[in-house]
Amino acid sequence: MINNLFELPIKILFFGFLTCFIVNVLLILTKKWHGHLTYDAHSGVQKIHTKPTLRIGGIGIMSGITIATIFASDSLKEILLPITLAAIPAFAIGLIEDITKRVSIKTRLTFSFCSGLLAWYLTDISLIHLNIPFIDELLNKWLFLSVLFTAFAVSGISNSINIIDGSNGLASGTVTICLNTISQIAIFYNDTALAQLCFVIMAIIIGFMIMNFPFGKIFLGDGGSYLLGFLLAWCAILLPMRNPEISSFTSLLICSYPIIEVMVSVHRRWKRNQSPGHPDRLHLHSLHNSY
């Protein structure tokens, strides 16, 4: 297994990392031409930065994923290509929001839900066991329930990464930690392809983080956060579905921080008679930056 793991060509990791890094550098160097569209204004209830900053770091990450897919081996491309294609709706609607600042949270959730549906369509993989007896029977018996639940899970995790994207390196760092955990479990269960997939995504994220942490030269934006959220969600789904001996609660535990953040935020806003998408500065990362 370890020998197979190291058959992952270094050039794929390097090209993915370098593409993401170079694209983000170019975006920063050319900001005077597109900044009027791509800046994240420094005013707003959730803002902690002191000057306008680019919020289109997702372009670099998507570019890195695309290049990695092109140069991937046949075995890796088999798992990477469907994920790249399925990520397009979630990434695209997030990028549109980054530029227009006019896309509602419902629309973004709908598109990330569509990414989950597309991922199932391209891979024929959906959640069929949650280690909950009655629920598992329903998911196994009714395919449409399994597919809808899978798309719902993808949309939820995508949104949770978007919610924690409020401090330099937090969302990208959290996704990296989660993916590394998935990769280590995949290695233990001899799932070479999934481990390699996680390593490729992590290399690309590092290409972004160099420009994001700690100085915040460019932000993920909604495009980047929804993209990373989708990638993490699908890797978390693949782990128990490709390895039935692994409990689905393992993936839930790996993604617990962003999921808990969403649940607490929804409950907080519900108690205040506010919309679940209402912005505030009471997230864990917001409270931390208040001190």
C-alpha positions in Angstrom: 0.0 0.0 0.0 2.7 2.5 1.0 4.6 1.8 -2.3 1.4 2.4 -4.3 0.9 5.6 -2.4 4.2 7.0 -3.4 3.5 6.1 -7.0 1.6 9.4 -7.0 3.8 11.5 -9.3 5.4 14.5 -7.5 4.7 16.6 -10.6 0.9 16.3 -10.0 1.3 17.7 -6.5 3.8 20.3 -7.7 1.8 21.4 -10.7 -1.4 21.7 -8.6 0.4 23.7 -5.9 2.3 25.9 -8.4 -0.8 26.6 -10.5 -2.8 27.8 -7.5 0.1 29.9 -6.3 0.9 31.5 -9.6 -2.8 32.3 -10.4 -3.3 33.9 -7.0 -0.1 36.0 -7.5 -1.3 37.1 -10.9 -4.7 38.1 -9.4 -3.0 40.2 -6.8 -0.6 41.8 -9.2 -3.5 42.7 -11.6 -6.0 43.9 -8.9 -6.0 47.5 -10.1 -7.8 46.3 -13.2 -10.4 44.0 -11.6 -10.4 45.1 -8.0 -13.5 47.2 -8.4 -15.3 43.9 -9.0 -13.3 41.5 -6.9 -12.5 43.4 -3.7 -14.1 42.3 -0.4 -15.0 45.6 1.2 -13.7 46.1 4.7 -16.9 47.5 6.1 -19.6 45.1 7.3 -20.7 43.3 10.5 -18.5 40.3 9.8 -15.4 42.1 8.5 -12.2 42.1 10.5 -9.7 43.3 7.8 -8.9 47.0 7.6 -8.6 47.5 3.9 -10.2 46.1 0.7 -8.9 42.7 -0.1 -9.4 40.4 -3.1 -12.0 37.6 -2.5 -11.4 35.4 -5.5 -8.8 33.0 -4.2 -11.1 30.2 -5.3 -10.0 30.8 -8.9 -6.5 29.7 -8.0 -7.8 26.6 -6.3 -10.0 25.6 -9.2 -7.2 26.2 -11.6 -4.9 24.0 -9.5 -7.6 21.2 -9.4 -8.0 21.5 -13.2 -4.3 21.2 -13.9 -3.9 18.3 -11.5 -6.8 16.5 -13.2 -5.2 17.0 -16.6 -1.8 15.5 -15.5 -3.3 12.8 -13.2 -2.7 9.1 -13.9 -5.7 7.1 -15.2 -6.3 5.6 -11.8 -6.3 9.0 -10.0 -8.2 10.7 -12.8 -11.0 8.2 -12.4 -11.7 9.6 -9.0 -10.5 13.2 -9.5 -12.3 14.1 -12.8 -15.9 13.5 -11.6 -15.2 15.5 -8.5 -13.8 18.4 -10.5 -16.7 18.5 -12.9 -19.3 18.1 -10.0 -17.7 21.0 -8.2 -18.4 23.5 -11.0 -22.0 24.6 -9.9 -20.9 25.3 -6.3 -17.8 27.1 -7.4 -19.5 29.1 -10.1 -22.3 30.4 -8.0 -19.9 31.3 -5.2 -17.7 33.2 -7.7 -20.7 35.0 -9.1 -21.5 36.1 -5.5 -17.9 37.2 -5.0 -18.2 39.5 -8.0 -21.8 40.7 -7.8 -22.4 40.5 -4.0 -26.0 39.8 -4.9 -26.5 36.1 -4.8 -28.8 34.9 -2.0 -27.8 32.2 0.5 -30.7 30.1 -0.7 -29.4 30.2 -4.3 -25.9 29.3 -3.2 -27.2 26.4 -1.2 -29.3 25.2 -4.1 -26.2 25.2 -6.4 -24.1 23.3 -3.9 -27.0 20.9 -3.6 -26.8 20.5 -7.4 -23.1 19.7 -7.1 -24.0 16.9 -4.8 -26.5 15.6 -7.3 -24.0 15.9 -10.1 -21.4 14.0 -8.1 -23.8 11.1 -7.6 -24.7 11.1 -11.3 -21.1 11.0 -12.3 -19.9 8.4 -9.7 -23.0 6.4 -8.8 -22.0 6.9 -5.2 -24.4 8.0 -2.5 -24.8 7.5 1.2 -26.4 4.2 1.8 -25.4 3.5 5.4 -25.2 5.8 8.4 -25.0 3.0 11.0 -28.5 3.8 12.1 -30.6 0.7 11.5 -34.0 2.1 10.4 -32.4 4.9 8.4 -30.1 2.5 6.7 -33.0 0.4 5.6 -34.7 3.4 4.0 -31.5 4.6 2.3 -30.9 1.1 0.9 -34.5 0.6 -0.3 -35.1 4.0 -1.8 -32.4 5.4 -4.0 -33.9 8.8 -4.3 -33.8 9.2 -0.5 -30.1 8.2 -0.5 -29.3 10.7 -3.3 -31.2 13.5 -1.8 -29.6 12.9 1.6 -26.2 12.8 0.0 -26.8 16.1 -1.8 -28.1 17.6 1.4 -25.0 16.6 3.3 -22.7 18.0 0.5 -24.6 21.3 0.6 -24.5 21.5 4.4 -20.8 20.9 4.7 -20.1 23.3 1.8 -22.0 26.0 3.6 -20.3 25.2 6.9 -16.9 25.9 5.4 -18.2 29.2 4.0 -19.4 30.1 7.5 -16.0 29.6 9.1 -14.2 31.5 6.3 -13.9 34.6 8.4 -10.3 34.6 9.5 -7.1 34.2 7.5 -6.2 30.5 7.1 -9.1 29.2 9.2 -11.3 27.6 6.5 -8.4 26.4 4.3 -6.5 25.2 7.3 -9.5 23.4 8.7 -10.1 21.7 5.4 -6.5 20.7 5.2 -6.6 19.1 8.7 -9.8 17.2 7.8 -8.4 16.0 4.5 -5.2 14.8 6.2 -7.3 12.9 8.7 -9.3 11.2 5.9 -6.0 10.4 4.0 -4.5 8.7 7.1 -7.6 6.6 7.6 -7.7 5.7 3.9 -4.0 4.6 4.1 -4.8 2.4 7.0 -7.6 0.7 5.0 -5.5 0.5 1.9 -7.6 3.0 -0.1 -4.7 4.4 -2.2 -6.9 6.4 -4.6 -8.7 8.3 -1.9 -5.5 9.0 0.0 -3.9 10.3 -3.2 -6.9 12.5 -3.9 -6.6 14.1 -0.4 -2.9 14.8 -0.9 -3.5 16.5 -4.2 -6.2 18.8 -2.8 -4.0 19.6 0.2 -1.0 20.5 -2.0 -3.3 22.9 -3.9 -4.7 24.5 -0.7 -1.1 25.2 0.4 -0.6 27.1 -2.8 -3.4 29.4 -1.7 -2.5 29.6 2.0 1.0 31.0 1.2 -0.8 34.2 0.0 -3.6 34.1 2.6 -2.0 33.3 6.0 -1.1 35.3 8.0 -1.1 38.5 5.9 -4.4 38.0 4.0 -3.3 39.1 0.5 -6.3 37.3 -1.0 -9.3 35.6 0.5 -11.1 32.4 -0.5 -14.3 34.2 -1.2 -17.6 32.3 -1.6 -16.2 30.6 -4.7 -13.3 29.2 -2.9 -15.1 28.2 0.3 -17.9 26.5 -1.4 -15.4 24.7 -3.6 -13.3 23.5 -0.7 -16.5 22.6 1.2 -17.7 20.5 -1.6 -14.3 18.7 -2.0 -14.1 18.0 1.7 -17.7 16.8 1.8 -17.2 14.4 -1.1 -14.0 13.0 0.3 -15.8 12.5 3.6 -18.6 10.6 1.8 -16.1 8.5 -0.2 -14.4 7.3 2.9 -17.2 5.1 4.4 -18.8 4.4 1.0 -15.6 3.0 -0.5 -14.7 1.3 2.8 -17.9 -0.2 4.3 -16.1 -1.3 7.5 -15.6 2.4 8.4 -18.5 4.0 10.3 -20.1 7.0 8.7 -19.9 8.7 12.1 -16.1 8.8 11.4 -16.7 11.3 8.6 -19.2 13.2 10.8 -16.6 13.5 13.5 -13.9 14.6 11.1 -16.1 17.5 9.9 -17.5 18.2 13.4 -16.1 21.7 13.9 -17.7 23.4 10.9 -20.9 21.4 11.3 -21.2 22.4 15.0 -20.6 26.1 14.0 -23.5 25.9 11.6 -25.8 24.3 14.1 -25.0 26.8 16.8 -25.4 29.7 14.4 -28.8 28.5 13.2 -30.0 28.0 16.8 -28.6 31.4 17.9 -30.4 33.2 15.0 -33.6 31.2 15.6 -33.7 32.3 19.2 -33.3 35.9 18.0 -36.1 35.5 15.4 -33.5 36.1 12.6 -33.0 34.3 9.3 -30.5 31.4 9.4 -28.4 33.4 6.9 -28.4 36.6 8.9 -24.8 37.8 9.4 -23.4 38.5 12.8 -20.1 38.5 14.7 -20.9 35.7 17.2 -19.1 32.9 15.4 -16.2 31.3 17.3 -13.6 32.9 15.0 -15.4 36.3 15.4 -15.4 36.1 19.2 -11.7 35.1 19.1 -10.8 38.1 17.0 -12.8 40.4 19.4 -10.2 39.9 22.2 
